[in-house]
């Protein structure tokens, strides 16, 4: 039998086209990766410039505070131990001691309704009118919001300078009240409330009210009822206890009472008492008993309600012989440049306004800290260390020049008057507060002169570095951004070229693969034909247009 025909693919047999393609693409990715690394390095440099720019801004702020103290020397306000207020400097006050009395604190208007058994109690439908600053606002109450909660929500939605809420007072019988408060204190923010509601129990913000009597702890058969007209000044609860029981109208009965405000007393019910007759309690309250019995130890209670929870009033402060009225308890008009935070009434007390050397020390300390942070960050980001990876801004001449200029400017100032010394090893500053305070006490003009020199010498350098157009921070940041734009354009171009090369190679390899498969089919055909012949000699047939041969 003749040998089977063989298909020979010179220079391709055994090759992995995918491996070849991956190798070509990997080689093409190398310059792209290098460019991407350059972009990352530039972005790191921009971030470092941002940090140093922030340091310059911090130093500029510290210098501004020092410059302000040259115009308005820092002062502090201290109060006497018994003062019904605290004081803080908020401007440029005149130094001295001021005598102050507080006769009245500012408060906001707060009104509350009578008590209800639930926050969902029905108040009826119609309108509620709230008048603020002489302007009435009508609020419509419908069946959709005719409860205490619903009315509170409707008032708040009106946004008229008051806030409504339902409060649980804990008072007996009817603990829930609709409370309306002015959003701001002072007489100018007072308000009134009126209503025109029907179909429920309308809230009353004008009259004192007596709630229902809670007789749940009465074990006898007589029904107690608290009535009358409450004349007291506070909303509170009254508790009643039967200390000597019996049959109403037949036996003498003794009942004691107490109120939440500390009132107490005894009610004597005579043997001939007529059921339903009012008995005097206190503050306009009366007690009536129904027919039946009361047992010793029986208890009942009632809540009484005053609509005026808090009245709108201004704070009144007297400084010397002048009385100042303020709508808030933060009073700014009593002493120019000083704010008083009123905490109570009383006085006279004193406020002393004097120079604040500690504030000046804090300003100088802040300058030293900001300066040290700046030079440290410049050195860290620009100085290369042998055998270590260079920092992001290695050999940055612009920043090094700014650092040199700052250090040179400091050399023109008598820093010892400010308690500042220079570390000759690294250029950092140290601050001694005691030295500054000593210099301020012995040579105040020298300290002031040194502060002026410090600002005049350093601030121009800092301002120049931060200039948004020509400053070193803006200029170098812009340069790095331009480089990043150029690098990204190069990366995009290389990516396009690599993608095109990949597509061309895939097409070429696909064509080769198709040819191989075609020749393999032909080879198989010869193999099948040869298998039917026996003893015949083999032959080799070249295929036109290729380096393939078929042998039989």
C-alpha positions, 0 to 999 in steps of 0.5 A: 500500500502506498504511503499516505499523502503528507501536507507540509507548511514550511515556517508555520508548523507547530506555531501558536498564532495567539502566543505570537499575537500576545507577544507583539501586543505586549511589546507595543504596550511597553511605551504606552505603560512608560507614558502612563507612568509619566502621567502618574508621576506628574499627577503626584507632582501636582498633588504635592504642589497642592499641599505646598500651596495650602501651606503657603495659604496657611502662612498667609492667614497667620500673617494676616492675623498678625497684621490685623493685631497691628491695627486692632490690638487683641483684647480680652473681656473678663467678668466678675465672678458673680456676673449674670452673663459671660462676655466675649470680644467680637470687635474693637472695644475700648479698654476699661471696666464696665459696670452692668446690671441685667433686669430682664432676660429676652424670651419668646411668646409661647401660648398653649391651649387647654388640655385634651385627652389625646393628641388626636382629639377633634377640635372641629372644622373652620379656621384658625387665625394667627396674627404676627407683626400685625399681619393675620394668617388664616389656616383652614382646618378641614376634616382631614386635619381637625385633630391636635396633631393635624392643626399643629402640622397645618400651622407649621406648613404656613411658615409664619414665624411660629412653631406648633407642637402637641405636648404631653404635660402629664397633668391628670384627665387631659394631658395633651396641649397644642402649644405654639411658640414664636421662632424668635424672642423679643416683643417684636415677635409676639403673636395672637391666636383666634379660632372659628371652629365647630363640630369639636372642642376648639383650642382656647388660647385666651382663657384659663381652663379647668380640665375634667376631673379624674375620679378613677381612684374613687371607690365610693359612689359619690362623684367629685367634680372640680369647677369654678374659674381658675385664677392661678398663674401656672398650669398644674395639677391638683391632687385630692385625698379623702382623709375621712370618708362617709355618706355625702349629706349625712356624715361629715367628710374631710378632704385634703388637697395639694397642688404641684406648685406647693399649695395645700389645704383641707376641705370640710364637707358638713353633715348637712351638705347638699349634693352639687353645692360648690365648696371653695378649694383655692385659686378660684376652684370649687369642689362639688360632690354628687350623692353617695359615699366617699371612702377614706383614702379615695383620691381624685385629681384635676389639671388646670391650664393657663394659656400664657406659657411665656410672654414675649419680652426684650432683654434689658441691660443697664451699663452705667446710667444707660439702659439697653434693650435687646430682642435676644440674650446675646447683647451686642449694643451694651459695650461696642465691640463686646457681646454679652451672653445673658444667663440670668438677671442680677448685678451690678457686675463688671466686665473688664476689657484689656490687652490680650497678650496671650492672643498675640502669643497665639498669633506668633505661635501660629505663624511659626507653626505655619512657616515650619510646615511650609519649609518642611514640605518644600524640603521633603518634596524637592530634596533628593536623598542618595540611594532613595527614590527621588521625591515628586518635585526633585530639584524644583528650582522655583520652590527652592528659590521661594524657600531661599527668599523666605529665609533671607527675609527672616534675616532682616528681622529682630526675631528675638523681640518676638521670642523666635529663634532660627535652627541653623541646621534645618532653617526651622523656627522655635517659639518661646512664649515667655520670651515674647511676653517678657519683651511685650512687658519691657519693650512693647514698641520693639515687639510692635516694630518686629511684628510690622517688619515680619509682615512686611518682609514675609507677606510679599513673598507668600503673596507672590508664590500664591499669585493665580497667574504668575505664582510658582504654584500656579505656574508649575501646576499649569506646566504639569497639566500641559505635560499630562495633556500631551502625554495622554495624546501620545498614549491615545495615538499609540493605543490606536496604532496598537489596535490597528496592528492587532486587527491587521495581524488577526486578519493575516493569521485568519487568512493563513489559518484558512489556507492551512485548513484548505490544504489539509482538506486536499491532503485528506482527499489524496490520502483517501484516494491512495488507500485504494491503490496497492503496490504503486510508487509514491509521487510528489505534487507541488501546489501552484502559488504556494510552498506546499507539496503533496506527496503520495 
